Amino acid sequence: MIRFENITLKIQQQTLLDETSLHLKPGDKLVLRGPSGCGKSSLLKAAVGALPINSGRILFDGIELNAQNVADIRSRVSFIGQEPVLGAERVLEALMLPFRYKAHRSRTVTGKQIAELLERLRLSTDILDKPSARISGGEKQRIAIARALLLDKSIFIADEITSALDPESKEAVMAELFRPGITVLSVSHDPDWTEACTRRIKIENHRLVESGAEPQTTLNTAVPGEVS
């Protein structure tokens, strides 16, 4: 699904990653760990073409990320950080904003779908009428996640997205993103998130080093009303 092949990543002459590789299979839930400044968030930005690598290749489904196809690759990927930019004055407008773009105009979404998804994410539909600037960081994160799910995104690149969430909201977000069909590349210091991930990668000496394999906890990812 995502391949980092022998990549070197430097910022202002400081080497963060040096000729290191990482491969993600469809459905992987991967978390990056390491000390502050080691390159975790920079790797996430490089994955969506927001930060150029110095050498090596990044591929999505065998297609190398470059200036010509970066827009197409970004249309398939959801990047969510600690402070997502919603891009519209009101929450409903922000939620529906991508459906105005050419790449998504053919998609339709109903009020029922929106209401059901917001409920699963522990959000009231009342939030739709609120100014985007007046909602909390945790609410912004969940609206950004809802927007991506409505677009059927299956690749999530997530940077500390549970940092502003209470335990109930965090559980709801994890139940959505840890479904089998979703691939997650993340940075997190949250022990619950780290425990639930199927793969854990530590950045050591500018290399990506894998430790552990299977998650130590099992998430209940059933939608309310389904038999799990």
DOTI-645446 format. One record per atom (N, C-alpha, C, CB): residue in one letter; x, y, z. Coordinates in steps of 0.1 Angstrom, whole numbers, plus 5000, padded with zeros to 4 digits. Atoms other than C-alpha are relative to their C-alpha. Glycine has a CB too. Example, Ala and Ser with C-alpha at 12.3 -4.5 7.8 and 13.67 -1.06 7.14 Angstrom:
A500949885000;A512349555078;A500950125000;A499050005012;S499149895000;S513749895071;S499250115008;S500450054986;
END
This chain:
M500849885000;M500050005000;M500950135000;M499150005012;I499149895000;I502750255010;I501449945002;I499650105012;R498650044999;R506450205005;R501050125001;R500449914988;F498949914999;F509350415017;F501349924996;F500150075014;E498950085004;E512350294998;E501350085000;E499849954985;N498749944999;N515850395009;N500050155001;N500949954989;I500249855000;I514750745018;I501050065009;I498650045004;T499249914991;T517051015032;T499250135001;T501450024994;L500749884997;L515351315048;L500850095009;L498649965006;K499249904993;K517151625059;K499250135001;K501450034993;I500649874998;I515951955073;I501150095005;I498850005010;Q499049914997;Q518352245073;Q501349935003;Q499650095012;Q498750074999;Q521352015068;Q500049905012;Q501150095002;Q500050104989;Q520251805098;Q499349874994;Q499150055012;T500550135005;T519751435088;T499049945010;T501249904997;L501050064992;L516551295102;L499949854997;L498650064998;L500050145004;L516450965082;L501049984989;L498549964995;D498950025009;D519250815063;D499949864993;D501350015008;E500150125009;E518650555035;E499349895008;E501449964996;T500850094993;T515950375054;T498749974993;T499750055015;S501250055008;S512950175042;S498949965010;S500449894991;L501250044993;L509450095054;L498949974991;L499650115011;H501150045009;H506649905038;H498749985008;H500349874992;L501350024994;L502949915048;L499149924991;L499350145004;K501050085008;K500449655037;K498650065003;K500149855005;P501449954998;P496749735033;P499549955013;P499149954988;G500650044987;G495049735067;G501050015011;G499549864999;D499149984989;D498249795087;D499650125008;D501550024994;K500249894991;K497950015117;K501450025007;K498949975011;L498649984997;L501450155122;L500250135008;L500950004988;V499749884992;V502650395149;V501650025000;V499549995014;L498649964999;L506050585148;L500350055013;L500350104989;R499649954987;R507850645180;R501450055000;R499849895011;G498649944999;G511050825191;G500050135006;G500650014986;P499949874993;P512351135208;P499650124991;P501450025005;S500449875007;S511151485199;S501150044990;S499750115010;G499149955010;G512851605167;G500749894992;G501150085007;C499350115007;C513851265154;C499549984986;C499949875008;G500450015013;G511751295123;G498649944998;G501049934991;K501350075001;K508351135130;K499050084992;K499549975014;S501049925007;S506151415119;S500550044986;S499750135008;S499549975013;S508451505091;S499849884990;S501550035001;L500350115008;L508051155077;L498650004995;L500449865007;L501449995004;L504251195077;L499850104989;L499150035012;K500249895010;K504551525058;K500649964987;K500750135005;A499450045012;A506951365033;A499149904993;A501349935003;A500950105006;A504351085027;A498950064992;A499449925011;V501149935008;V501851345013;V500750114991;V499050065009;G499449905009;G504451544994;G500250145005;G499350004987;A499949874994;A504451835018;A501550035004;A499150015012;L498649984996;L508151785026;L500849914990;L500349965015;P499350085010;P510651674999;P501149915007;P500750094990;I498950094995;I512951375006;I501250034991;I499649854999;N498749975007;N516651414996;N500449894991;N501050025010;S499850115009;S516851064981;S499149895003;S501549965000;G500950114998;G514950744977;G498750024993;G499849975015;R501349995006;R511350694967;R498949975010;R499949904988;I501250034993;I507850694982;I499049964990;I499550125009;L501050055009;L505250484965;L498749965006;L500649874993;F501350044996;F501550434968;F499449904990;F499050125002;D500550105010;D500250114952;D500949994988;D498650024996;G499050025011;G503450094932;G500350134992;G499649894991;I499849875008;I503150454919;I500950095008;I498650064997;E499049914993;E506050684928;E499450145002;E501350004993;L500449874997;L505051004945;L500950104994;L499950035016;N499249895006;N506151304925;N499150124997;N500649954986;A500849885002;A505051654915;A498949994991;A501050114995;Q501150015010;Q502951534886;Q498849925006;Q500549924989;N501250074995;N500751294907;N499750025014;N500349854998;V500249984985;V500851434942;V498550035003;V500950125005;A501449974998;A497351574938;A499149885000;A499550114990;D500850125001;D495951244928;D500249915012;D500449924987;I499750084988;I497651064956;I499450065013;I501549985003;R500649934989;R496451324981;R498549985001;R500350155000;S501550025001;S492851264969;S499649875006;S499550014986;R500350144995;R493150904982;R500449995015;R500849904992;V499450014987;V494850995015;V499450115009;V501550015000;S500549904991;S493551175046;S501250035010;S498849965008;F499049964990;F496251375066;F499350085011;F501150084993;I500649934989;I495051475100;I501050025011;I498849925006;G499049964990;G497151665125;G499350045013;G500950114995;Q500649964987;Q496651795160;Q499150124998;Q501150045010;E500949895003;E495052115146;E499650004986;E500850135004;P500450005014;P493252035114;P499450134996;P498949894998;V500549885006;V492352325091;V498749954993;V501050074990;L501250055006;L488652285083;L499650074987;L498950025010;G500149935013;G488652555055;G498750064997;G500349904990;A501349935002;A485152695059;A499550065013;A498949894995;E500449924988;E483352935082;E499249925009;E499250124995;R500950084991;R480752685095;R500349854998;R498550034997;V499650144999;V481152325104;V499449924988;V499649935013;L500750085011;L478552185079;L500750044986;L498650044999;E499449965012;E480252385051;E501449934999;E500250154999;A498750064999;A483652245062;A499849854996;A500750025013;L500250155002;L482251885062;L499749974985;L498849965009;M500450025014;M480851925027;M501050064990;M498650064997;L499149935009;L483752125012;L500649914990;L501150075008;P499350085011;P485551844994;P499049954989;P500649875007;F500950045010;F482351744976;F499850104989;F498749965007;R500149895010;R482552074957;R501149984990;R500150135006;Y498950015009;Y485851974941;Y499849894989;Y501349965008;K500250095012;K486051794907;K500249865004;K500950044989;A499750134997;A487551484922;A498949925007;A501349995008;H501050064991;H484551424945;H498650044996;H500350035014;R501349955003;R481651584927;R499049894997;R500050094988;S500950115003;S480251244917;S499549935012;S500749904991;R500450074988;R479951134953;R498850085006;R501250005010;T501149944993;T476751194973;T500049955014;T498749974993;V500150044986;V476151195010;V498750055005;V501250065008;T501349964995;T472851205028;T500150065015;T499049885000;G500149954987;G471851385060;G500049895010;G498850085002;K500050114991;K471251045076;K501449945002;K499149894994;Q498750054999;Q474750925068;Q500950095009;Q500749994986;I499249904991;I476251245084;I499649985014;I499750144995;A500550014986;A474051215115;A500549875006;A498550005000;E499650134994;E474950845120;E501550005003;E499749884990;L498650004998;L478650905116;L500450095011;L500750054987;L499749914989;L478651205139;L499749935014;L499250134999;E500450074988;E476850995165;E501149905004;E498749934998;R498950094997;R479550725162;R501250075006;R500349924988;L498849924995;L482150995168;L499750085012;L500550084988;R500449934988;R480351125198;R499850154998;R501049975011;L500249865003;L479351445182;L498550024997;L500850054988;S501449975003;S475851605182;S499950074986;S499550095011;T500249935013;T474451725149;T499850155002;T498749954993;D500149864997;D474052065166;D501350074996;D499850035015;I498749945004;I477752115158;I500150054986;I501149905003;L500049965014;L476952155121;L499750144998;L499049914993;D500449865001;D475552505127;D501050095006;D498750025005;K499049924993;K478552625147;K501150054991;K500649925012;P498949955007;P481352845134;P501249915002;P500450155005;S498950094999;S484452635127;S501050055010;S500749984987;A499049944991;A486552875147;A499649995015;A500250154997;R500550004987;R484452825178;R499949865006;R498650065001;I500050144995;I484752445182;I501449965005;I499549904989;S498750034993;S487452275203;S500949924990;S499749915012;G499050075008;G490552105190;G499649864997;G501450005006;G500450135001;G489151765197;G498849984990;G499649945013;E501150005009;E485951845178;E500550024985;E499050115003;K499549985013;K487951975148;K500649874995;K501150115000;Q499450135004;Q489851645148;Q499049904995;Q500949945011;R501150095003;R486651445147;R499250044987;R499149985012;I500749955012;I485051665120;I500949964988;I499750155001;A499050035010;A488251615099;A499949854997;A501450045003;I500150155002;I487951235104;I498749974993;I500249935014;A501350025006;A484251245096;A500050034985;A498950085007;R499949955014;R484951435064;R500749894991;R500750134998;A499250105007;A487551175053;A499249874998;A501349975007;L500850125001;L485250885061;L498850014991;L499549965014;L501049985010;L482451035041;L500549994986;L499350145003;L499350015013;L484851045012;L500549864997;L501150104998;D499650145001;D485550675017;D501649994999;D499449934988;K498550014999;K489250745024;K500449875007;K500650125007;S499650124993;S491050425033;S501450015005;S499949884990;I498649984995;I494550565041;I499950135009;I501050024988;F500049894990;F494850785072;F501550025005;F499149985012;I498749964994;I498050965081;I499750105011;I501050074989;A500549934988;A497551085116;A501150045010;A499049915007;D499049954991;D499751305138;D499450045013;D500850124993;E500449984986;E498851285175;E498550045000;E500850115006;I501449965001;I495151295167;I499149975012;I499449934988;T500850024988;T493951175201;T500550095012;T500249855005;S499549914990;S495851445220;S499050095007;S501150084995;A501049914995;A492851665225;A498649935003;A499750114990;L501250084998;L490251385231;L499949955014;L499949894990;D500350074988;D488551265262;D500049854998;D498750055007;P500050155002;P488550885268;P498949954991;P500049935013;E501250055008;E485050835253;E500250034985;E498750065005;S499849965013;S485851035222;S501249934993;S500350154999;K498850075006;K489250865217;K499549864997;K501149995011;E500550135003;E487550525219;E499250004987;E499249945012;A500849995012;A485050635192;A500950014988;A499050115002;V499249985012;V487750755169;V500849884997;V501050125003;M499250125003;M489850445173;M499149894994;M500649955013;A500950105006;A486850225166;A499750024985;A498650015008;E500149975014;E486450405133;E501249974992;E499650144998;L498850005008;L490050415122;L500749865001;L501050105004;F499450134998;F491050065134;F499249894993;F500349975014;R500750115007;R488649885111;R500949934990;R498850074992;P499050085008;P490249615089;P500350074987;P499449874997;G499849955013;G489849805056;G500850135000;G498850024993;I499349874999;I491750115068;I501449985003;I499350105010;T498650004998;T495450165066;T500450135008;T500949994987;V499649894992;V496950395093;V501550015002;V499349995014;L498649974997;L500350555094;L500050125010;L500850044987;S500349904990;S500550755126;S501350035009;S498949955009;V499149964989;V502650935153;V499150025012;V500850134996;S500849994988;S501350905188;S500849975012;S498849915000;H499450034987;H502550915224;H498949945009;H500650135007;D501150054993;D499150785235;D500249855002;D498650034994;P499850154998;P499650435251;P498949924995;P500249975015;D501150085005;D496150325242;D500149984985;D498650065004;W499850015014;W496750405206;W501149914996;W500250154994;T498850085003;T500150255206;T499849855002;T501250045008;E500450144997;E498849935222;E499249934989;E499449985013;A500950055009;A496149895196;A500649994986;A498850094999;C499450015013;C498449935166;C500649874998;C501150114998;T499550135003;T499549625148;T501550004997;T499349944988;R498549985003;R503049765140;R500550125007;R500350004985;R499449894993;R505349985160;R501450024995;R500049975016;I498749975006;I508350155144;I500650115008;I499850054985;K499349904992;K510950345164;K501150064991;K500749945012;I498949945007;I513350595148;I501250005009;I499650154995;E498750024993;E516850505160;E501250024991;E500149875007;N498849985008;N520050645146;N499750024985;N501049885001;H500449965013;H518250785116;H499449884992;H501150064992;R500650115007;R516750445108;R498649975006;R500949885002;L501350054996;L513250295110;L500149865004;L498950024988;V499850134994;V513349995133;V498749955006;V501150015011;E501350054996;E510349775139;E500249925013;E499449914989;S500050074988;S509549635173;S498649955003;S500650085012;G501350054997;G506649415184;G499349964987;G499250105008;A500750055011;A504049265161;A498550035001;A500349864997;E501549994998;E500449215172;E499650095011;E499549865002;P500449914990;P498449455193;P499749925013;P498750084996;Q500350074987;Q498049375230;Q498650025005;Q501050055010;T501449984997;T494449495231;T499249984988;T499850145006;T500950025011;T491449425210;T498950105001;T499449865001;L501049905001;L489149705199;L498749944996;L500550114991;N501350035005;N485449665196;N499750104989;N498950005011;T500349915011;T484949815161;T498749994994;T501149984989;A501450025005;A481349715157;A499250135000;A499249905008;V500949895001;V478949985146;V498849985010;V499550044986;P501250024992;P476150045172;P498949944992;P499650135007;G501150065006;G473349815163;G500449874992;G499350094990;E499550125006;E475549555146;E500349895010;E501250034991;V499750114992;V476149215160;V501549974998;V499249874997;S498650025001;S479849175168;S500549875005;S500850125007;
END
